[in-house]
Amino acid sequence: MSSAPAQTRPLSVWQILFCGGMIVTFSMGVRHGFGLWLQPIIQANDWGRETFSFAIAIQNLMWGITGVFAGMLADRFGAFKVIIAGAILYALGLLGMAYTTSPLTFTLTTGVLLGMAQAGTTYAVIFGVIGRNIPVSRRSWAMGVAAAAGSFGQFLMLPTENILINSFGWQQALVVLSVAVLTIVPLAFGLREKTMHLATEEQSQATHTASQQGIVHAIREAFAYRSFRLLVLGYFVCGFQVVFIGVHMPSYLKDEGLSAEVASYALALIGLFNIFGTYLVGSLGQVWPKRYLLAFIYSARGVAIVLFLIAPISATSVYIFSAVMGFLWLSTVPPTNAIVAQIFGVRHFSMLGGFVFFSHQIGSFLGVWLGGKLYDIYGNYDVVWYLAIVLSVFATLMNLPINENAIDRKQAVAA
């Protein structure tokens, strides 16, 4: 008979939120600004938009694929080791993004290396630490705070990256960022857990069973559960929408005759208002059904896109759209991850969260790649905007039937 999970004093809430929040501030903040480099890089290398878009699409796909394994390693060996490796890959990937001159090497560095880096320095790994150390009574709120930190990173880093590009040129700006992301390394030690333990009480009937559960069984259990599959399908839409808008919005606005400053301010506004959106939704997730919060977010995104497309384009309409979308941007992250932990517990949480996020990244791949591909075919982004609207309806319908209750493992114990 195996012993119960080790019970040691967990990391303090504020230590986790500070270190984890700063890590996602850097990691998410830098990546949200990649759209600012689209036109400088394709002009310098005489590429079409699809070349840049494909590399970013591969980045999102690699983030999703390696996120599953990063979650497994974090669950098994501790998050801080994974985060340090991710920070080093981040620095190398940014240097490669600056100096590679062929589509292949650009894809390998900007796509593969940076995708692996983000897998080790963003939500799946950080939320695993939260799940293991913060009780269920505060978990959704804590995830909201961590997600809000990522939004603050977008608000902070986008204008900063624009200033760096204007001051030093696009290549040197990437070199500066490659040094800055190494700040993640010392922050990772603040998330060093002495032992892997559970900080939840909601698993009182199934904790022992979950502690004995292997990786393969955990995966089978999750994908056999209808609500998990629905959650995975819904999160695909989130990735499609946010990465398409985040990467292609600057070029879309320039095509419409607006300045680069409007684009950078628009993306910064998304980050600013998402601070409030993610925190509010994370807090509401403690008292309201999370599936209803997710359904509202996806349906509201669709309405916002429709109104944005039919309204006359101007700096004012862009800023209003950015504020609304910002409120809805990463607010899907706390309830989605909290549902996974609530249903299956935290023993394999980072890994299962990685599978859900993989679906998000498949959507991200298609959103950013189709944005460039269809633009090169039709000369505009209209088809992709229409897809984003249709997918909002799809995601709403996927999330409404989700059962958020903890899975019943009594039959598994009896068997």
LINZI-V658343 format. One record per residue. N is the residue number from 0. RES is the residue in one letter. SS is DSSP state (H for helix, E for strand, C for the rest). OMEGA is omega in radians with two decimals (* if undefined). Layout:
# LINZI-V658343
N;RES;SS;OMEGA + N;RES;SS;OMEGA
This chain:
# LINZI-V658343
0;M;C;3.14 + 1;S;C;-3.13 + 2;S;C;3.09 + 3;A;C;-3.14 + 4;P;C;-3.12 + 5;A;C;3.14 + 6;Q;C;3.05 + 7;T;C;3.13 + 8;R;C;-3.11 + 9;P;C;3.03 + 10;L;C;-3.13 + 11;S;C;-3.13 + 12;V;H;-3.05 + 13;W;H;3.04 + 14;Q;H;3.11 + 15;I;H;-3.07 + 16;L;H;3.12 + 17;F;H;-3.09 + 18;C;H;3.12 + 19;G;H;3.13 + 20;G;H;3.12 + 21;M;H;3.13 + 22;I;H;-3.14 + 23;V;H;3.04 + 24;T;H;3.12 + 25;F;H;-3.01 + 26;S;H;-3.13 + 27;M;H;-3.13 + 28;G;H;-3.14 + 29;V;H;-3.05 + 30;R;H;-3.13 + 31;H;H;-3.14 + 32;G;C;-3.07 + 33;F;H;3.11 + 34;G;H;3.12 + 35;L;H;-3.13 + 36;W;H;-3.06 + 37;L;H;-3.06 + 38;Q;H;3.08 + 39;P;H;-3.09 + 40;I;H;-3.12 + 41;I;H;3.09 + 42;Q;H;-3.13 + 43;A;H;-3.07 + 44;N;H;-3.13 + 45;D;C;3.10 + 46;W;C;2.93 + 47;G;C;-3.13 + 48;R;H;-3.11 + 49;E;H;-3.13 + 50;T;H;3.10 + 51;F;H;-3.09 + 52;S;H;-3.13 + 53;F;H;3.12 + 54;A;H;3.11 + 55;I;H;3.08 + 56;A;H;3.07 + 57;I;H;3.09 + 58;Q;H;-3.13 + 59;N;H;3.11 + 60;L;H;3.10 + 61;M;H;3.07 + 62;W;H;3.14 + 63;G;H;-3.12 + 64;I;H;-3.09 + 65;T;H;3.09 + 66;G;H;3.10 + 67;V;H;-3.11 + 68;F;H;3.04 + 69;A;H;3.09 + 70;G;H;3.09 + 71;M;H;-3.11 + 72;L;H;3.13 + 73;A;H;3.09 + 74;D;H;-3.03 + 75;R;H;-2.98 + 76;F;H;3.14 + 77;G;C;-3.04 + 78;A;H;-2.96 + 79;F;H;3.11 + 80;K;H;3.12 + 81;V;H;-3.12 + 82;I;H;3.13 + 83;I;H;3.10 + 84;A;H;3.12 + 85;G;H;-3.14 + 86;A;H;3.13 + 87;I;H;3.10 + 88;L;H;3.13 + 89;Y;H;-3.13 + 90;A;H;3.13 + 91;L;H;3.14 + 92;G;H;3.12 + 93;L;H;3.07 + 94;L;H;3.10 + 95;G;H;3.09 + 96;M;H;-3.10 + 97;A;H;-2.91 + 98;Y;H;3.09 + 99;T;C;-3.05 + 100;T;C;3.08 + 101;S;C;3.12 + 102;P;H;-3.12 + 103;L;H;-3.11 + 104;T;H;3.07 + 105;F;H;3.11 + 106;T;H;-3.13 + 107;L;H;-3.12 + 108;T;H;-3.12 + 109;T;H;-3.12 + 110;G;H;-3.00 + 111;V;H;-3.08 + 112;L;H;-3.11 + 113;L;H;3.06 + 114;G;H;3.09 + 115;M;H;3.14 + 116;A;H;-3.12 + 117;Q;H;3.09 + 118;A;H;-3.08 + 119;G;H;-3.04 + 120;T;H;-3.08 + 121;T;C;-2.81 + 122;Y;H;-3.04 + 123;A;H;-3.11 + 124;V;H;-3.13 + 125;I;H;-3.14 + 126;F;H;3.05 + 127;G;H;3.08 + 128;V;H;3.11 + 129;I;H;-3.11 + 130;G;H;-3.10 + 131;R;H;-3.00 + 132;N;H;-3.08 + 133;I;C;-3.09 + 134;P;C;-3.10 + 135;V;H;-3.11 + 136;S;H;-3.14 + 137;R;H;-2.97 + 138;R;H;-3.12 + 139;S;H;3.09 + 140;W;H;-3.12 + 141;A;H;3.09 + 142;M;H;3.07 + 143;G;H;3.11 + 144;V;H;3.14 + 145;A;H;3.10 + 146;A;H;3.09 + 147;A;H;3.08 + 148;A;H;3.06 + 149;G;H;3.09 + 150;S;H;3.08 + 151;F;H;3.09 + 152;G;H;3.09 + 153;Q;H;3.14 + 154;F;H;-3.10 + 155;L;H;-2.95 + 156;M;H;-3.10 + 157;L;H;3.05 + 158;P;H;3.12 + 159;T;H;3.13 + 160;E;H;3.10 + 161;N;H;3.09 + 162;I;H;3.13 + 163;L;H;3.13 + 164;I;H;-3.12 + 165;N;H;-3.07 + 166;S;H;-3.01 + 167;F;H;-3.01 + 168;G;C;-3.00 + 169;W;H;-3.14 + 170;Q;H;-3.11 + 171;Q;H;3.08 + 172;A;H;3.10 + 173;L;H;3.09 + 174;V;H;3.12 + 175;V;H;3.14 + 176;L;H;3.14 + 177;S;H;3.07 + 178;V;H;-3.08 + 179;A;H;-3.07 + 180;V;C;3.09 + 181;L;C;3.01 + 182;T;H;3.13 + 183;I;H;-3.05 + 184;V;H;3.13 + 185;P;H;3.11 + 186;L;H;-3.12 + 187;A;H;-3.12 + 188;F;H;3.06 + 189;G;H;3.11 + 190;L;H;-3.13 + 191;R;C;-3.13 + 192;E;C;-3.11 + 193;K;C;3.05 + 194;T;C;3.07 + 195;M;C;-3.07 + 196;H;C;3.11 + 197;L;C;3.13 + 198;A;C;-3.09 + 199;T;C;3.11 + 200;E;C;-3.05 + 201;E;C;-3.12 + 202;Q;C;-3.02 + 203;S;C;-3.12 + 204;Q;C;-3.01 + 205;A;C;-3.07 + 206;T;H;-3.09 + 207;H;H;3.10 + 208;T;H;-3.13 + 209;A;H;-3.11 + 210;S;H;3.12 + 211;Q;H;-3.03 + 212;Q;C;3.10 + 213;G;C;-3.09 + 214;I;H;-3.09 + 215;V;H;3.14 + 216;H;H;3.12 + 217;A;H;3.13 + 218;I;H;3.14 + 219;R;H;-3.14 + 220;E;H;-3.09 + 221;A;H;-3.06 + 222;F;H;3.03 + 223;A;C;-3.07 + 224;Y;C;-3.02 + 225;R;H;-3.09 + 226;S;H;3.08 + 227;F;H;3.13 + 228;R;H;3.11 + 229;L;H;3.12 + 230;L;H;3.12 + 231;V;H;-3.13 + 232;L;H;3.13 + 233;G;H;-3.09 + 234;Y;H;3.02 + 235;F;H;-3.09 + 236;V;H;3.11 + 237;C;H;-3.14 + 238;G;H;-3.14 + 239;F;H;-3.02 + 240;Q;H;-2.99 + 241;V;H;-3.11 + 242;V;H;3.04 + 243;F;H;-3.12 + 244;I;H;-3.08 + 245;G;H;-3.09 + 246;V;H;-3.00 + 247;H;H;3.14 + 248;M;H;3.13 + 249;P;H;-3.14 + 250;S;H;3.09 + 251;Y;H;-3.12 + 252;L;H;3.09 + 253;K;H;3.08 + 254;D;H;3.14 + 255;E;C;3.06 + 256;G;C;3.13 + 257;L;C;-3.02 + 258;S;C;3.09 + 259;A;H;3.12 + 260;E;H;3.10 + 261;V;H;3.14 + 262;A;H;-3.12 + 263;S;H;3.09 + 264;Y;H;3.13 + 265;A;H;3.13 + 266;L;H;3.09 + 267;A;H;3.10 + 268;L;H;3.06 + 269;I;H;3.12 + 270;G;H;-3.12 + 271;L;H;-3.08 + 272;F;H;3.08 + 273;N;H;3.03 + 274;I;H;-3.12 + 275;F;H;-3.12 + 276;G;H;-3.12 + 277;T;H;3.12 + 278;Y;H;-3.12 + 279;L;H;-3.12 + 280;V;H;3.07 + 281;G;H;3.12 + 282;S;H;3.13 + 283;L;H;3.11 + 284;G;C;3.08 + 285;Q;C;-3.03 + 286;V;C;-3.12 + 287;W;C;3.06 + 288;P;C;-3.05 + 289;K;H;3.13 + 290;R;H;3.11 + 291;Y;H;3.07 + 292;L;H;3.14 + 293;L;H;3.13 + 294;A;H;3.11 + 295;F;H;-3.11 + 296;I;H;-3.09 + 297;Y;H;-3.14 + 298;S;H;3.12 + 299;A;H;3.06 + 300;R;H;-3.14 + 301;G;H;3.11 + 302;V;H;-3.13 + 303;A;H;3.14 + 304;I;H;3.11 + 305;V;H;-3.12 + 306;L;H;3.13 + 307;F;H;-3.09 + 308;L;H;-3.10 + 309;I;H;3.13 + 310;A;C;3.05 + 311;P;C;-3.10 + 312;I;C;3.10 + 313;S;C;3.10 + 314;A;H;-3.13 + 315;T;H;-3.14 + 316;S;H;3.11 + 317;V;H;-3.11 + 318;Y;H;3.10 + 319;I;H;3.11 + 320;F;H;-3.12 + 321;S;H;3.13 + 322;A;H;-3.14 + 323;V;H;3.13 + 324;M;H;3.10 + 325;G;H;3.12 + 326;F;H;-3.09 + 327;L;H;-2.87 + 328;W;C;3.12 + 329;L;C;3.11 + 330;S;H;3.03 + 331;T;H;-2.99 + 332;V;H;-3.12 + 333;P;H;-3.12 + 334;P;H;3.13 + 335;T;H;-3.13 + 336;N;H;3.12 + 337;A;H;3.09 + 338;I;H;3.12 + 339;V;H;-3.14 + 340;A;H;-3.10 + 341;Q;H;-3.12 + 342;I;H;-2.95 + 343;F;H;-3.07 + 344;G;C;-3.00 + 345;V;C;-3.09 + 346;R;C;3.12 + 347;H;C;-2.99 + 348;F;H;-3.12 + 349;S;H;3.13 + 350;M;H;-3.13 + 351;L;H;3.04 + 352;G;H;3.09 + 353;G;H;3.09 + 354;F;H;3.10 + 355;V;H;-3.13 + 356;F;H;3.07 + 357;F;H;3.06 + 358;S;H;3.07 + 359;H;H;-3.07 + 360;Q;H;2.98 + 361;I;H;3.05 + 362;G;H;3.12 + 363;S;H;3.11 + 364;F;H;-3.10 + 365;L;H;-3.13 + 366;G;H;-3.09 + 367;V;H;-3.12 + 368;W;H;3.12 + 369;L;H;3.07 + 370;G;H;3.13 + 371;G;H;-3.09 + 372;K;H;-3.09 + 373;L;H;3.04 + 374;Y;H;3.14 + 375;D;H;3.14 + 376;I;H;-3.00 + 377;Y;H;-3.13 + 378;G;C;3.09 + 379;N;C;-3.09 + 380;Y;C;-2.98 + 381;D;H;-3.06 + 382;V;H;-3.11 + 383;V;H;3.06 + 384;W;H;-3.13 + 385;Y;H;3.07 + 386;L;H;-3.14 + 387;A;H;3.12 + 388;I;H;3.14 + 389;V;H;-3.13 + 390;L;H;3.06 + 391;S;H;3.10 + 392;V;H;3.14 + 393;F;H;-3.10 + 394;A;H;3.10 + 395;T;H;-3.13 + 396;L;H;3.13 + 397;M;H;-3.02 + 398;N;H;-3.06 + 399;L;H;-3.10 + 400;P;C;-3.05 + 401;I;C;3.03 + 402;N;C;-3.04 + 403;E;C;-3.07 + 404;N;C;3.11 + 405;A;C;-3.13 + 406;I;C;-3.11 + 407;D;C;-3.11 + 408;R;C;-3.12 + 409;K;H;-3.14 + 410;Q;H;3.10 + 411;A;H;3.11 + 412;V;H;-3.12 + 413;A;H;3.13 + 414;A;C;*
